[in-house]
Amino acid sequence: MKALEQQASEAVRLATDLGATGAECTIVDGEEFSASVRLGEVEQLKQAGSRQAGIRVLVGKCSGSSYTSDLSKEGMDKMVRAALELARITTEDPFAGLPEQCGTFSGDLGLYDPAIASLETDAKIASAKIAEQSALSADPRIQNSEGASFESYLGGRAFANSLGFSGSYRTSSCGLSVVPVAKQNGSMERDYWHSASRFFAKVETPEAIGARAAARALRRLNPRKVSTQRVPVVFEPRTAQSLLGDIFDAVNGSAIYRHASFLAGKLGEKIASELLTVIDDATMPGLFGSSPFDDEGVASRRTVVIEKGVLKSYLLNSYSARKLGLHSTGNASRGVSGNAGIGPGNFYVEAGQLGEEEILKKVSNGLYVTELIGASTSTVTGDYSSGAFGMWIENGELAYPVSEITIAGNLKQMLEQIQYVGSNLEFRGSIASPTLMIGEMMISGQ
C-alpha cells in the first residue's frame, strides 16, 4: 500500500505545483469474488479487480474533481490537469476547503485477514453448496431454493492531501447467505440468513447458516391476516437495523444544515427514551465500519450521538461542520473523487439488559417484525410507514405468522416510545441494533 500512498502524494504535489491552493487524492485497489449456486449447480461465478484514482483540487474557493483507472504517470497527470480545468470554471463556494486537522487512529484495527486471500475458488463454491444443502435437508417442507452465495473482497485505500497528510490501509471481508423456499398446503414462503465478517474464521458455518435460514422460512408458512389496531411492535435486530438507518439520516450533517431533518436544532435536547443510546465508532477492531481515518484524512473516533435519549452530536464531514459552525466527527465518505459525503463508522444502538425472549414475554398482544417491505421515512417530518411480515405475539409467545400488513407511526414518537432494548447486539454490517420494542404503533390489516 505504501506505493499507492506515494502515488497519491505525488498527484497532490503535482496539483499544487500547477496552481491548486489545496488538493486531496484517493487511490483504491480491490479484488471482489462472488459465487452463486442453486439446487447444487453453479449459476454465476465472478471475479474482478479494479484500481482507480481520484483527485479533488481547490483553486481558492472553487473546486474541481476528476478520476481515472489509468495509474500510469501519464494517466495521473491527465487526471490532475482535468480537475484543475474544472476548478477554474466552477462557482465559488465559501465553505469549500480541506479539514481543520488530519490524523490517523494509532491502534491495530484488524481490518485484513490473509486467510481470505488464500481461499481457493472450489472451497468458496463448496461453502455455498453446503449451506444450501443444509437448508434443503432441514425439513421436508423446504422444497426449493432461490440459491446460496459466497462473496469475498480484498482491497486497499490510500489517501493524501496538501496539508501534508498521507495514509493507507488494507481491508478484507467475506460472507455467505442462502434463501430457501418452504411449501405447505398451498402456502409458499421464502426467507434467508447470512453471515459476514472481515475474518473468514468468524463467519458462521455453512451448516448453521442453512439451518437458520430454513427455520426462518418454515415459520412463515400459512400466514394469517390481522385486523387494524394499535399494539406494541418488536423489531428483531435485522429490522431494527433499518430504523437505525433512518436515525442516521436524521443526524446526518448534510440534512441538518439543509433543515431537512426533524432533529435540526435539537442538540442537547431529549429526543428519545432514556433507554436509547446510539454511538458511532470507527475504531472498533475487526468491524465493517472501522478505518484509521475517514475519507478526508480526519482521524477516526468514537462519537456518542444519542445518550440516554439526549441528542449529543450530529455526524459531520468538514464541509457540513463549517456550514454548522462545528467540528468534523470524522465521518467523511466518498468513492474516489468528488466532494465527500457523510457515512457511518460502526453506527449502533448500545445493548440493553434483556434478552429477546424476555422482551417478548412483556407483550400480551403485539407484532414481532421480521421483514420490512418498501419502508418509507420522511427525515423532515419523521413520518414512517412500511409493509411488513412477522409473527403475532400472544401472551408473550410467538403464536403465528402474519402478512399483508402495514405498520405506521412517526419516528419522533417511536424514539420516545422505546420501552425495551435487547442485549443481542451483533454486527453484520456497519449499522447494527439489538431487538427494539416500540410501545405502540398502528398496524393496518384487513
C-alpha positions in Angstrom: 0.0 0.0 0.0 2.9 2.4 0.5 3.4 2.6 -3.3 -0.2 3.7 -3.8 0.2 6.2 -0.9 3.3 7.6 -2.6 1.4 7.9 -5.9 -1.4 9.8 -4.1 1.1 12.2 -2.6 2.8 12.8 -6.0 -0.6 13.6 -7.5 -1.3 16.2 -4.8 2.2 17.7 -5.3 1.6 18.0 -9.0 -1.7 19.7 -8.4 -0.2 22.3 -6.1 2.7 22.9 -8.5 0.2 23.6 -11.2 -1.6 26.2 -9.2 -4.0 24.4 -6.8 -4.4 26.0 -3.4 -5.4 22.7 -2.0 -5.7 19.1 -3.2 -6.7 15.6 -1.9 -6.1 12.3 -3.8 -7.6 8.9 -3.1 -6.5 5.6 -4.7 -8.4 2.4 -4.2 -7.3 -1.1 -5.2 -9.7 -4.0 -4.9 -10.5 -7.6 -5.9 -14.0 -9.0 -5.5 -15.3 -12.5 -5.8 -18.8 -14.0 -5.9 -20.2 -17.5 -6.5 -23.9 -18.2 -6.7 -25.3 -21.7 -6.7 -28.9 -23.0 -6.9 -30.0 -26.6 -6.3 -26.4 -27.7 -6.2 -25.3 -26.2 -9.5 -23.1 -23.1 -10.0 -25.2 -20.4 -11.6 -22.8 -17.4 -11.5 -19.1 -17.0 -10.9 -17.5 -13.6 -10.9 -14.0 -12.4 -10.1 -13.0 -8.8 -10.8 -10.2 -6.5 -9.9 -10.1 -2.7 -10.1 -7.8 0.1 -9.4 -8.9 3.7 -9.5 -7.6 7.1 -8.5 -9.5 10.3 -7.9 -8.4 13.8 -7.1 -10.2 16.9 -5.8 -8.5 20.3 -6.2 -9.2 23.7 -4.8 -8.4 27.0 -6.5 -9.4 29.4 -3.9 -13.0 28.6 -3.0 -13.6 26.8 -6.3 -13.2 23.0 -6.6 -12.9 20.5 -9.4 -12.7 16.7 -9.4 -11.5 14.0 -11.8 -10.8 10.3 -11.7 -9.0 7.7 -13.7 -8.3 3.9 -13.9 -5.0 4.6 -15.6 -2.5 4.9 -12.8 0.5 5.4 -15.1 2.3 8.7 -14.8 0.6 10.0 -17.9 -2.8 8.9 -16.7 -2.4 10.6 -13.3 -1.1 13.7 -15.0 -4.2 14.0 -17.2 -6.4 13.4 -14.1 -4.8 16.3 -12.2 -5.0 18.7 -15.1 -8.6 17.8 -15.8 -9.6 18.6 -12.2 -7.8 21.9 -12.3 -9.6 22.9 -15.5 -12.9 22.2 -13.9 -12.0 24.1 -10.7 -11.2 27.2 -12.7 -14.7 27.4 -14.3 -16.8 26.4 -11.3 -18.7 28.8 -9.0 -17.1 29.7 -5.7 -18.4 28.0 -2.5 -17.5 29.9 0.7 -17.5 26.7 2.7 -15.2 24.7 0.3 -11.9 23.6 1.9 -9.9 20.9 3.5 -10.3 19.6 7.1 -9.1 21.7 10.0 -6.9 18.8 11.3 -5.8 15.5 9.9 -4.6 12.4 11.6 -4.9 8.6 12.0 -6.1 6.2 14.7 -2.9 4.6 16.0 -4.2 1.2 17.2 -4.5 -2.0 15.3 -8.0 -2.2 13.9 -7.7 -5.7 12.5 -9.2 -5.0 9.1 -7.3 -7.6 7.0 -7.4 -11.4 7.1 -4.8 -13.1 4.9 -6.8 -16.3 5.2 -9.4 -14.8 2.8 -6.7 -14.2 0.2 -5.7 -17.9 0.4 -9.2 -19.3 0.0 -9.5 -21.5 -3.2 -12.4 -21.0 -5.5 -13.5 -24.5 -5.1 -13.7 -24.1 -1.3 -15.8 -20.9 -1.7 -18.2 -22.7 -4.0 -18.4 -25.7 -1.7 -19.4 -23.5 1.2 -22.3 -22.1 -0.8 -23.4 -25.6 -1.8 -23.2 -26.9 1.8 -25.3 -24.0 3.1 -28.0 -24.6 0.5 -28.0 -28.4 1.1 -28.2 -27.8 4.9 -31.3 -25.7 4.3 -32.9 -28.2 1.9 -32.4 -31.1 4.2 -33.6 -29.4 7.3 -37.3 -30.3 6.8 -39.4 -31.9 4.0 -41.3 -28.7 3.7 -38.2 -27.0 2.3 -38.9 -27.9 -1.3 -37.0 -25.3 -3.3 -34.2 -22.7 -3.1 -33.5 -19.3 -4.6 -29.9 -20.1 -4.2 -26.8 -19.6 -2.0 -23.9 -17.3 -2.5 -20.4 -16.8 -1.2 -18.7 -13.4 -1.6 -15.3 -12.0 -0.7 -13.4 -8.8 -1.0 -9.8 -7.8 -0.7 -8.9 -4.2 -1.0 -6.8 -1.2 0.0 -7.2 2.5 0.2 -4.5 5.2 0.1 -5.1 8.9 0.7 -3.0 12.1 0.7 -3.7 15.8 0.8 -1.9 19.1 0.6 -1.9 19.5 4.3 0.9 17.0 4.5 -1.3 14.0 5.4 -0.8 10.6 3.8 -2.0 7.2 4.9 -3.2 3.8 3.7 -4.8 0.6 4.9 -5.9 -2.8 3.7 -9.3 -4.4 4.2 -10.9 -7.8 3.7 -14.3 -9.3 4.1 -16.3 -12.4 3.2 -19.9 -13.6 3.6 -22.2 -16.5 3.0 -26.0 -16.5 2.5 -28.8 -18.8 1.5 -32.5 -18.3 0.5 -34.6 -21.5 1.0 -38.3 -21.8 -0.1 -40.8 -23.6 2.1 -44.2 -25.0 0.9 -47.2 -26.4 2.7 -50.9 -26.6 2.0 -50.6 -24.2 -0.9 -48.6 -21.7 1.1 -45.1 -20.9 -0.3 -42.7 -18.7 1.7 -39.1 -17.7 1.5 -36.6 -16.3 3.9 -32.8 -16.0 4.2 -29.9 -16.0 6.6 -26.4 -14.7 6.1 -23.2 -14.2 8.0 -20.3 -11.9 7.2 -17.1 -10.8 8.7 -13.7 -9.3 7.9 -12.3 -12.6 9.1 -13.1 -16.0 7.5 -13.0 -17.8 10.8 -15.7 -15.6 12.2 -18.3 -16.4 9.5 -20.9 -18.9 10.8 -20.6 -22.4 9.4 -22.5 -23.2 6.2 -24.4 -25.8 8.1 -25.6 -23.3 10.7 -26.5 -20.7 8.1 -28.6 -23.2 6.1 -30.4 -24.5 9.2 -31.1 -20.9 10.4 -32.5 -19.9 7.0 -34.7 -23.0 6.8 -36.1 -22.3 10.3 -37.0 -18.7 9.3 -38.7 -19.8 6.1 -40.7 -22.6 7.9 -42.1 -20.2 10.5 -43.6 -18.0 7.8 -45.8 -20.8 6.4 -49.6 -20.3 6.4 -49.6 -16.6 7.5 -52.8 -15.0 8.8 -54.2 -11.6 8.4 -54.9 -9.4 11.4 -57.3 -6.6 11.9 -56.3 -2.9 12.0 -55.2 -2.0 15.6 -52.7 -0.2 17.7 -50.3 -2.6 19.5 -46.7 -2.9 20.7 -44.2 -3.7 18.0 -41.0 -5.6 18.5 -38.3 -5.2 15.8 -35.9 -8.0 15.6 -32.2 -6.9 15.0 -32.5 -7.3 11.2 -35.4 -4.9 11.0 -34.3 -2.7 13.9 -31.2 -2.0 11.8 -33.5 -0.4 9.2 -34.9 2.0 11.9 -31.3 2.9 12.9 -30.6 3.8 9.3 -33.4 6.3 9.5 -31.8 7.8 12.6 -28.5 8.1 10.8 -30.2 10.0 8.0 -31.7 12.3 10.6 -28.4 13.1 12.3 -26.5 13.4 9.0 -24.9 16.9 9.0 -26.0 17.5 5.4 -29.7 17.1 6.3 -29.1 19.3 9.4 -27.7 22.3 7.6 -30.4 22.0 4.9 -33.0 21.9 7.6 -34.2 18.6 6.1 -34.2 16.8 9.4 -36.6 16.8 12.3 -33.6 16.8 14.6 -32.2 20.1 13.3 -31.6 22.5 16.2 -32.2 19.8 18.8 -28.6 19.3 20.2 -28.7 18.9 23.9 -32.5 18.1 23.9 -34.2 14.9 25.0 -35.4 13.3 21.7 -35.8 9.6 22.7 -36.4 7.2 25.5 -33.7 7.2 28.1 -33.2 3.6 27.2 -31.7 4.6 23.9 -28.0 5.3 23.5 -26.7 5.5 19.9 -22.9 5.5 19.2 -20.8 5.9 16.0 -17.4 4.4 16.4 -15.0 3.7 13.6 -12.3 2.5 16.0 -13.8 -0.9 16.9 -11.3 -3.6 15.8 -12.4 -6.0 13.0 -15.7 -4.4 12.1 -17.1 -3.2 8.8 -17.3 0.4 9.7 -13.8 0.7 11.1 -10.9 2.6 9.5 -7.9 4.5 10.8 -9.1 7.8 9.1 -12.1 9.0 7.2 -12.1 9.9 3.5 -10.8 13.4 4.2 -7.9 12.2 6.3 -9.5 13.0 9.7 -8.7 10.6 12.4 -11.4 8.0 13.2 -13.1 8.3 16.6 -15.9 7.3 18.9 -18.9 9.7 18.9 -21.8 9.5 21.2 -24.8 10.6 19.1 -27.7 10.0 21.5 -27.0 9.4 25.2 -29.9 8.1 27.3 -32.3 9.8 25.0 -30.5 13.1 24.7 -29.1 14.2 21.3 -25.4 14.8 21.9 -23.9 15.1 18.4 -24.6 15.2 14.7 -22.3 13.3 12.3 -20.2 15.6 10.2 -17.6 15.8 7.5 -15.5 19.0 7.3 -17.9 20.8 4.9 -21.1 20.2 6.9 -19.1 21.1 10.1 -18.1 24.5 8.5 -21.7 25.1 7.5 -22.9 24.5 11.0 -20.0 26.2 12.9 -19.0 22.8 14.4 -16.1 20.4 14.0 -15.8 17.3 11.8 -16.7 14.0 13.6 -14.5 12.0 11.1 -17.5 10.8 9.1 -16.4 11.9 5.6 -17.2 9.2 3.0 -16.6 9.1 -0.8 -15.7 6.8 -3.6 -12.6 8.0 -5.3 -13.4 11.6 -6.4 -15.8 14.5 -5.8 -16.8 16.2 -2.7 -17.0 13.9 0.4 -20.4 12.9 1.7 -21.2 11.6 5.2 -21.1 8.0 6.1 -21.3 5.9 9.3 -18.4 4.3 11.1 -19.9 1.5 13.2 -23.3 3.1 14.0 -25.1 1.1 16.6 -27.6 1.1 19.5 -25.9 0.2 22.7 -27.1 -3.1 24.0 -29.7 -3.3 26.8 -30.1 -5.8 29.6 -32.9 -8.1 28.4 -32.7 -11.0 26.0 -35.2 -11.1 23.1 -37.3 -13.8 24.8 -37.6 -11.7 27.9 -38.8 -8.8 25.8 -41.4 -10.9 24.1 -42.7 -12.1 27.4 -43.6 -8.4 28.2 -46.1 -8.4 25.3 -49.5 -9.8 25.7 -50.7 -8.9 22.2 -48.5 -7.4 19.5 -46.3 -7.8 16.4 -42.8 -9.1 16.0 -41.4 -7.7 12.8 -39.1 -10.0 10.7 -39.2 -8.2 7.4 -39.9 -4.7 6.2 -41.1 -4.1 2.6 -40.8 -0.7 1.0 -40.2 1.2 4.1 -40.6 5.0 3.8 -39.5 7.6 6.3 -39.6 11.4 5.9 -36.5 12.8 7.5 -38.2 16.2 7.6 -41.3 15.2 9.5 -40.4 11.8 10.9 -43.5 10.2 9.3 -42.9 6.4 9.0 -44.7 3.7 7.0 -43.7 0.2 5.8 -45.2 -3.0 4.6 -44.2 -5.8 7.0 -44.1 -9.5 7.6 -43.7 -11.0 11.0 -45.1 -13.1 13.8 -48.0 -12.3 16.0 -47.3 -12.3 19.8 -49.9 -13.7 22.2 -49.2 -13.9 25.9 -45.5 -13.4 25.5 -45.0 -16.1 22.8 -44.7 -16.1 19.0 -48.0 -17.6 18.0 -48.4 -17.5 14.2 -47.1 -15.7 11.1 -48.9 -12.6 9.8 -48.6 -10.9 6.4 -50.2 -8.2 4.2 -49.9 -5.6 6.9 -48.6 -2.1 7.1 -47.0 -0.5 10.2 -47.1 3.3 10.6 -46.0 5.9 13.0 -43.8 8.9 13.4 -40.1 8.4 14.1 -40.2 11.2 16.8 -42.8 9.3 18.8 -41.3 5.9 18.0 -38.0 7.0 19.6 -39.8 8.4 22.6 -41.8 5.2 23.0 -38.9 2.7 23.0 -39.7 0.5 26.0 -37.1 -2.2 25.8 -33.7 -2.6 24.2 -32.3 -6.1 23.8 -29.0 -7.5 24.8 -28.5 -9.2 21.4 -26.3 -6.6 19.6 -24.5 -8.2 16.7 -22.6 -6.6 13.9 -23.3 -7.9 10.4 -22.5 -4.6 8.7 -21.6 -1.0 9.7 -25.1 -0.3 11.1 -26.3 -2.6 13.9 -29.1 -2.7 16.5 -30.3 -5.2 19.1 -34.0 -6.0 19.4 -36.1 -2.9 20.0 -39.7 -2.7 21.3 -41.9 0.3 20.5 -44.7 0.8 23.0 -47.4 1.3 20.3 -47.8 1.6 16.6 -50.6 1.5 14.1 -51.0 -1.9 12.3 -53.1 -1.7 9.2 -54.5 -5.1 8.3 -57.8 -6.4 7.0 
